[in-house]
Amino acid sequence: MQNLSRRLAALDTPAGAALDVIAYFDRLAQSRAGLEQVVRGAAVLSGVPARLDDPARRIAIRVDAAGVRTTPDGPPDPRWPSIAVCGAVLRLETDRPTGQLDGMVLERAAITVDLVIARVRGGVPARRPDCAVVELAVDPAAEPQERERALRELGLAATDGARVVALADGDVMVDRGTRTVPGEGRRGVGPTVPAAELSRSAHEARVALRFTADGTAADPGPRVVHADDLGALVLLVAAVDAGAPPTADLRALLEAVQEVPHLLRTSTALVASASVRAAASELYVHHSTLQDRLDQAERVLGWSVRTTTGRARLQLVLAERLLRR
């Protein structure tokens, strides 16, 4: 602690920020976090993308400054600040001068990475299933032997049916596909697959998560979405991720919400219900009141929401709103 105090006193940045960094990675270590969570912490705390590379273990994790995992784009730049850890290299993707805070982030993240690799990927099984074991079980790049060991830690054989549930905080859970979906808040549920194929279920679960909402008046929609129920809606994901600009319908919807605050909740209930009367029951309003609301919606949106085509159009634009958050 005396050495730590002396180092903090020498920092250019406020000591409080350094203490926050230390406390953050200590909490990750105590909660038995996975590698992706550690890299995400390094990225968000430093404000630049962070990257962990270990070709021998087939680890390639990149998280941008917003905390979103992305695919590494090309080889690392030798100018990036880096630190070697347990055969891997942790980097911050920036060519700015390395300040004391960046150095602290790298060092504390590296210590936590070392703990995770030693516990899970270094050949020593964890005593109980944890986030890092789940991460390994769903990692498509993991060695088959490592994945099988992680599955055993989760109590699964390679041929057992299981699915992945993606949570809003970035974590994932594995269960045997029971009726009840574990977790709280927004959840994307992947298909039930043989446990050896959990990486596919994890991918589809994360896609399904993007179609979820908080279920509030400001963000209406389902809190739980099953990938199996999305069908052709997944085509929207590729379009949005490819950089397609927002559609005219989305711009119209967002502008209309400023004029008609209940529009999002009304529209969501309409597309999720079998009829206008069913939507009125869902909204706890009289049928005639909902008809008046739909008249208003059509006026501000510029198209009919009562026809089959109009409701499909409304469903697509509501999905686009969620994907672009």
MARLUM-668483 format. One line per 3 residues: their letters; for each residue x, y, z of C-alpha. Coordinates in pm, 1 decimal. Each point is the difference from the previous one (the first is absolute). Layout:
N
a = X:Y:Z | ... .
//
This chain:
325
mqn = 0.0:0.0:0.0 | 289.1:238.6:65.0 | 137.1:-66.3:-347.3 .
lsr = -347.4:55.1:-143.7 | -37.2:328.7:185.2 | 331.2:126.5:-135.4 .
rla = -99.9:-93.3:-355.0 | -335.6:171.7:32.5 | 164.0:315.5:126.0 .
ald = 214.1:9.3:-316.3 | -293.4:-24.5:-239.5 | -80.1:297.1:-223.0 .
tpa = -370.8:-89.7:14.7 | -200.3:28.7:321.1 | 72.0:-279.0:246.3 .
gaa = -371.7:-69.6:17.2 | -0.3:-111.0:-363.7 | 286.3:-239.0:65.2 .
ldv = -178.4:-143.1:301.7 | -309.3:-50.6:-215.2 | 209.3:-198.3:-248.6 .
iay = 144.0:-220.3:272.5 | -338.1:-56.9:162.8 | -163.6:-78.3:-332.9 .
fdr = 240.8:-278.3:-95.9 | 3.7:-132.7:356.1 | -378.2:-38.4:-22.5 .
laq = 34.7:-183.8:-330.6 | 252.1:-238.4:152.8 | -217.8:-62.8:304.3 .
sra = -307.9:-66.2:-214.3 | 196.6:-250.6:-212.8 | -59.1:198.0:-318.2 .
gle = 91.1:-117.4:-349.1 | 262.7:137.5:-236.7 | -247.3:203.3:-204.8 .
qvv = -116.4:184.0:311.3 | 359.4:85.9:88.4 | 78.5:129.8:-350.0 .
rga = -324.0:198.4:4.6 | 103.8:162.0:325.9 | 337.6:98.2:-145.8 .
avl = -168.6:154.1:-304.7 | -264.9:198.1:186.7 | 234.1:125.2:272.7 .
sgv = 265.8:111.5:-248.7 | -245.9:138.9:-255.1 | 161.4:-186.8:-291.5 .
par = -44.6:-350.2:-146.1 | 176.2:-279.7:187.4 | 119.8:-328.1:-144.8 .
ldd = 121.8:-331.5:139.4 | 188.8:-235.3:-233.9 | 124.5:-350.7:73.1 .
par = 35.8:-205.9:-321.2 | 111.2:-310.2:189.9 | -326.0:-11.0:194.1 .
ria = -202.9:141.0:-292.9 | -97.3:305.1:201.1 | -77.0:313.9:-202.6 .
irv = -220.1:242.1:191.1 | -50.3:362.5:-101.2 | -238.2:241.5:172.6 .
daa = -53.1:357.5:-114.8 | -11.6:305.5:223.6 | -379.1:-28.6:31.0 .
gvr = 31.3:-349.5:146.2 | -112.9:-187.8:-312.1 | 190.4:-311.4:-107.6 .
ttp = 118.6:19.2:-361.0 | 219.1:-204.8:-230.0 | 374.0:88.6:7.6 .
dgp = 81.9:192.9:-317.0 | 340.9:-103.9:-125.4 | 325.4:-47.1:191.0 .
pdp = 73.6:215.8:305.6 | 190.4:324.5:-41.9 | 340.3:-16.6:174.6 .
rwp = -52.0:358.7:121.0 | -293.8:-102.5:220.4 | 77.1:-25.5:372.2 .
sia = 1.1:-365.7:100.0 | 84.5:-242.4:276.6 | 81.3:-371.3:-22.7 .
vcg = -192.9:-229.5:228.9 | 3.2:-380.5:26.1 | 100.5:-43.7:-364.5 .
avl = -259.1:252.5:-119.7 | 33.3:370.3:-80.5 | -242.9:265.1:119.4 .
rle = -2.7:323.8:-201.8 | -169.0:339.1:-3.1 | -63.2:110.0:-358.3 .
tdr = 135.8:352.7:16.4 | 315.1:181.6:-105.5 | -38.2:273.8:260.5 .
ptg = 276.1:28.6:260.9 | -54.8:-257.3:271.5 | -103.4:183.7:314.4 .
qld = 4.3:-129.8:353.1 | -370.5:-90.6:-11.3 | 35.5:-203.2:-322.1 .
gmv = 292.5:-179.8:156.7 | -202.7:-74.5:310.7 | -289.6:-134.1:-209.2 .
ler = 232.5:-227.2:-197.8 | 174.6:-131.0:309.8 | -313.0:-72.3:202.1 .
aai = -176.5:-153.2:-298.9 | 302.1:-220.0:-68.4 | 2.3:-126.0:358.6 .
tvd = -367.2:-94.7:-31.8 | 56.3:-164.8:-340.8 | 280.3:-205.2:155.7 .
lvi = -237.9:-122.7:271.1 | -268.0:-96.8:-251.8 | 236.8:-184.6:-234.7 .
arv = 163.3:-185.9:286.6 | -338.6:-96.1:142.8 | -180.2:-105.0:-317.4 .
rgg = 217.0:-15.9:-310.2 | 327.9:-108.3:145.4 | -104.1:-359.5:63.8 .
vpa = -122.9:38.0:359.7 | -378.9:-40.1:22.9 | -191.6:246.3:211.7 .
rrp = -149.8:-136.3:318.8 | -346.9:114.3:-103.0 | -159.3:128.7:-320.7 .
dca = 56.6:372.8:-48.3 | -11.3:267.0:-268.3 | 334.5:-100.7:-146.3 .
vve = -106.2:-364.8:-31.0 | -317.7:101.8:-180.9 | 203.1:230.8:-225.1 .
lav = 224.0:-291.9:-93.6 | -295.4:-232.7:-64.2 | -151.1:241.6:-253.2 .
dpa = 325.1:118.9:-161.8 | 5.5:-117.0:-365.2 | 379.8:31.2:-12.4 .
aep = 68.1:-211.9:307.7 | 188.5:-326.7:-31.6 | -239.7:-300.5:5.0 .
qer = 171.0:-142.5:307.7 | -35.6:328.9:188.6 | -364.7:28.2:-101.2 .
era = -71.9:-355.5:114.7 | 163.6:72.6:334.1 | -212.4:313.0:39.7 .
lre = -313.4:-197.1:-86.1 | 86.4:-257.8:263.8 | 40.4:283.1:249.0 .
lgl = -353.3:106.8:-92.2 | -126.9:-353.5:41.4 | -56.7:-54.3:-373.0 .
aat = 106.8:-263.0:-249.0 | 68.4:105.7:-358.5 | -326.7:-155.3:-120.2 .
dga = -224.3:139.0:275.2 | -257.5:254.8:-106.9 | 70.8:349.4:132.7 .
rvv = -50.0:362.3:-93.8 | 157.1:337.4:68.1 | -178.3:298.0:152.7 .
ala = 160.6:339.1:-71.4 | -45.8:266.6:266.6 | -10.9:375.2:-44.5 .
dgd = 324.9:52.4:195.4 | 197.6:-203.8:-254.0 | 13.2:-324.2:197.9 .
vmv = -141.6:-330.0:-123.8 | -152.6:-293.4:185.1 | -35.5:-364.2:-100.6 .
drg = -302.1:-208.9:92.0 | -163.3:-320.7:-117.6 | -285.2:170.0:-181.6 .
trt = -259.2:-13.9:275.3 | -319.8:199.6:-36.5 | 109.5:273.3:241.3 .
vpg = 262.6:237.4:-139.6 | 268.3:74.6:263.6 | 123.5:348.1:81.4 .
egr = -167.6:337.2:34.6 | -58.9:299.2:-224.5 | 47.2:-22.0:-376.5 .
rgv = 93.9:-348.3:-121.2 | 62.8:-154.8:-340.1 | -54.7:-374.7:-14.2 .
gpt = 192.6:-215.4:-244.4 | -128.3:-328.6:-143.9 | 48.5:-328.2:183.6 .
vpa = 290.3:-183.3:-164.2 | 245.5:-279.0:85.2 | 230.8:147.5:264.1 .
ael = 298.5:-28.9:-235.3 | -173.8:260.5:-221.1 | -67.6:256.6:272.5 .
srs = 199.1:263.0:-191.5 | -279.3:4.1:-260.8 | -266.4:34.3:267.3 .
ahe = 202.1:283.4:158.8 | 22.5:189.0:-329.1 | -373.9:-27.5:-60.8 .
arv = -74.8:91.5:362.9 | 198.3:323.0:-36.6 | -189.9:81.4:-317.5 .
alr = -330.2:-64.4:177.6 | 109.6:227.0:285.8 | 17.9:291.5:-241.7 .
fta = -373.5:-35.6:-66.4 | -89.8:30.4:369.7 | -125.4:307.4:181.1 .
dgt = -24.0:118.5:359.2 | -376.4:-47.1:-6.1 | -65.6:354.5:120.4 .
aad = -209.0:280.8:-147.4 | 318.7:160.8:-131.5 | 135.0:-327.7:-137.8 .
pgp = -296.7:-232.5:-59.9 | 38.2:-352.4:-126.5 | 85.0:-351.1:119.0 .
rvv = 271.4:-43.1:262.3 | 62.9:-356.1:-118.2 | 42.9:-93.0:-366.8 .
had = 65.1:-351.8:-130.4 | 223.5:-28.3:-305.5 | -227.8:-271.1:-138.1 .
dlg = -284.6:253.9:-18.9 | 184.1:264.0:-204.5 | -16.0:-161.4:-343.2 .
alv = 74.7:242.4:-282.8 | 36.8:291.5:244.1 | 366.3:-100.2:43.0 .
llv = 61.9:137.0:-350.5 | -34.9:346.9:151.6 | 305.9:-62.0:217.0 .
aav = 230.0:-40.8:-298.7 | -136.8:316.6:-160.5 | 42.2:210.4:314.6 .
dag = 347.5:-136.9:77.3 | 110.5:60.5:-359.0 | -50.2:370.8:56.9 .
app = -326.5:50.9:-185.7 | -143.3:343.5:89.6 | -320.1:20.0:207.0 .
tad = -309.2:-53.2:-212.4 | -245.5:278.3:-71.0 | -257.1:-194.1:204.2 .
lra = 227.0:4.2:306.0 | 61.4:371.2:-33.3 | -374.8:53.5:-28.1 .
lle = -63.5:-214.2:307.8 | 256.8:178.4:215.7 | -131.9:340.2:-104.4 .
avq = -359.6:-111.3:61.7 | 83.5:-119.1:351.7 | 96.4:356.2:90.4 .
evp = -352.6:111.1:-93.9 | -187.9:-308.6:123.5 | 176.6:-147.2:307.5 .
hll = -223.4:-308.4:20.9 | 74.3:-96.5:-361.2 | 277.1:-250.3:81.7 .
rts = -206.9:-186.1:257.7 | -309.9:4.2:-219.8 | 190.7:-122.7:-305.5 .
tal = 176.1:-275.5:194.3 | -328.4:-130.1:141.0 | -162.1:7.9:-344.4 .
vas = 264.3:-209.2:-177.4 | 19.6:-246.4:291.3 | -376.5:-59.8:15.9 .
asv = -232.4:-208.6:-215.7 | -251.4:282.1:-41.0 | -67.9:362.4:83.6 .
raa = -229.6:-107.3:283.5 | 274.4:-221.8:142.8 | 242.3:292.6:-20.1 .
ase = -249.8:220.2:184.2 | -19.3:-259.0:279.1 | 378.9:-11.5:16.6 .
lyv = 10.1:380.0:35.9 | -292.3:9.9:245.6 | -190.2:247.7:-217.3 .
hhs = -345.0:-10.6:-159.4 | -21.3:-128.7:-357.7 | -122.1:339.4:-123.6 .
tlq = 289.6:174.0:177.4 | 248.2:-219.7:-181.4 | -171.7:70.5:-331.4 .
drl = 50.3:371.1:65.5 | 365.6:-65.2:81.1 | 45.7:-194.3:-322.5 .
dqa = -155.0:287.3:-197.3 | 255.2:229.9:160.7 | 284.2:-246.5:-67.5 .
erv = -87.0:-23.9:-368.6 | -9.8:376.8:-25.5 | 346.4:55.6:149.4 .
lgw = 164.6:-304.9:-160.8 | -141.7:43.4:-346.9 | -123.5:-354.9:-59.7 .
svr = -283.7:-227.9:108.7 | 75.1:-225.8:296.3 | -324.9:-195.4:-26.6 .
ttt = 75.7:-192.3:-318.0 | 211.0:-315.2:-10.6 | 271.5:180.0:-193.2 .
gra = -12.5:300.9:229.0 | 34.5:-211.1:314.4 | 293.4:-190.6:-151.5 .
rlq = 161.5:331.5:-85.9 | -54.8:116.2:357.5 | 149.2:-321.4:139.1 .
lvl = 312.4:43.7:-210.0 | 56.6:360.3:102.4 | -48.0:-84.9:369.1 .
aer = 260.3:-276.1:-36.7 | 234.7:242.7:-175.5 | -33.6:241.7:293.3 .
llr = 115.5:-267.9:242.0 | 292.3:-110.8:-219.4 | 132.1:354.9:-35.1 .
r = 9.6:73.0:374.1 .
//
